[in-house]
Amino acid sequence: MTALSRLAGSILLLFGLALGFAQTSLSIATGGTGGVYYPTGGAYAEVINKYLEGYSAVAEVTGASVENVGLISRGDSDIALALADTVYQAYAGTGRFGEGGEFPQLANLRALGSAYPNAMHIVTLADSGINSLSDLAGKRISVGAPGSGTEVSAKAILEANGLTYDDIDEQFLNFNETADALRDGQLDAGFLSVGPPTSSLLSLAETRNIALISMTDEEVANALAAEPTFAPYTIKGGLYKGQDADTTTIGTPNVIVVAAEMDEDLAYKIISALYAHIDEVIAVHPSAKDTTPEFSLASTPIPLHPGAIRYYQEAGMEIPAKLMENCLAATCQ
């Protein structure tokens, strides 16, 4: 670049700043590159970049749900995806959050809505001899990355069905690491809470014969009794190579999380743009077909941000009372 062109660029930048053209950057906390959070967050960033004047956004690789709610609460990220059980625990100060937990309560969390349900994939190799949850005892099991919602959910499912970390050789691996360890014979099974289909398992199924472990009706009921944000879920046969039968498991909504401190107009613009252009997100990953106002109002476990409440009210939708809690804005009256 010549000195003249650098000078011209500087003049244009200063001119843009003077006229108010500067972009406000937004950080979107996602997860590892082998899951659905990262491409979904990238699609959200593209929607913001294209349709929110004055804002730019970028998807950040993170440890997923537990890390993400902390990033939002501290103001280190602006938008995040996180599993509903993690979000609820963080907001309410239960489980791993609040008194007696590993993390502080994060009462300033708010939701824009819910994105799609995760399915708990309990995956092994077809010749492993593992056919049920009880078969996991004594085995090398990935329970998810440190700071992930997968680990929160896996621990809850195991404990609800009589297994603890004392009964398994627990490994804390992300989605790609879990798939690689299964492929290389360094792991017996793994938990992946993710919107199906997920790229890490699609790739694994191309090189190894995988098997998804179905939960029994009793095991599902035990998990539902232990965690109110869980719901029964069926992973349809045919999504992964060699998996023709349906798999019974647990589903957990993924929440679009922001801080209570976010500007109301910004929150309103983000959720408005997301619903208006959801087809562009679906083009990136089909799980976004579930990103609807109806799913959000039925599945979101914590109060909505006032900007989101304004959107749903303008859409003529009835908002559950629990999603209006702690809302002091005029919109919420």
C-alpha positions, 0 to 999 in steps of 0.5 A: 500500500502506498503512502498516498493510499494509506493517507486516503484510507485514514481520511475516509476512516476519520470522515466515517467516524465523524459522521457516525459510521463507526461499527459497534462490535458484538461478541457471540459466545458459542462453543467448539468448532465440532458442534452446532453452536459455532456455525449457528453463532456465525450465522447470527453474526452474519444476520447482524452484520447484514441487517443491523446498521451500525453493528458488527458481530463475530462468533467466538470459540468457547468452552460452551454453556457454563463458560458462556453464561459467565462471559455474558454476566461479566460483560465479556460477551454480548450474546451467547448460546447455552443449554437451558439447564445450565442457564436456569441453574446460573440464573437461580443460583442452584446446582453448580452455581450459587452457595455451595457451588463452583460458580457464583449465581448470575442473576443478571442473565436474560433471554432473547428466546430459545434457538433449538433443542439439543439431543443428548447423543450417547455414542460408542463404537458398534463393537464396544459391547456397550448397549445401555447406560448401565454398561457405562460402569467401569468404562472410559467415558467423555462427559463433555468439555470443561465448562460445557452444558454437555457435562452438566446434562451428562452428570444429571442423567448419570446420577438420576440413573444410579451412576456417578463419576466414581463409577466411570473413568470420566474424561472431559473432552469437547465434541471433536476430541470425543470423536477422535478418541473414539476413533483411535480406541482411547475412549469407550463412549461419549456424551454430546449434547448437540443439535443433530446432526453434528459434524463431529459424529458425521465425520466419525461415522464415515470412518468407524461403525458407530452406535447411539445408545437409547435410554429406556422409558424408565431412564428418561423418566428418572432424568425428567424427574431430576431436571425440569428443563429436560424433555424426551427426544428422539434422534431420527434414524438415518441422520448418521451413517449406519444408524437406521433406527430411532434413538430415545434420549433427552432433549434440552433447549438452547437459550439465546442469552444476553445480560440484563444490562443490554440496551433495550433497543439493541435486544429488540433489533437483534431478535427482530432481525433473527426471526425475520431472516431465520431462513439464512440461519437454517441454510447454515444448519437445519436445527434453526428450523426450530427457532420460532417465537412459539418454541421460545415462549414454550421452552425458555427457562429464565425471564426475557430481556425487555427488548425481547418482550417488546418483540413478542408483544408486538407479534401479538403473542401471550408471554408466560408470566415467568418470562416477565419476572424482574422486568421493570421497563415500561414495555413490561407493564 
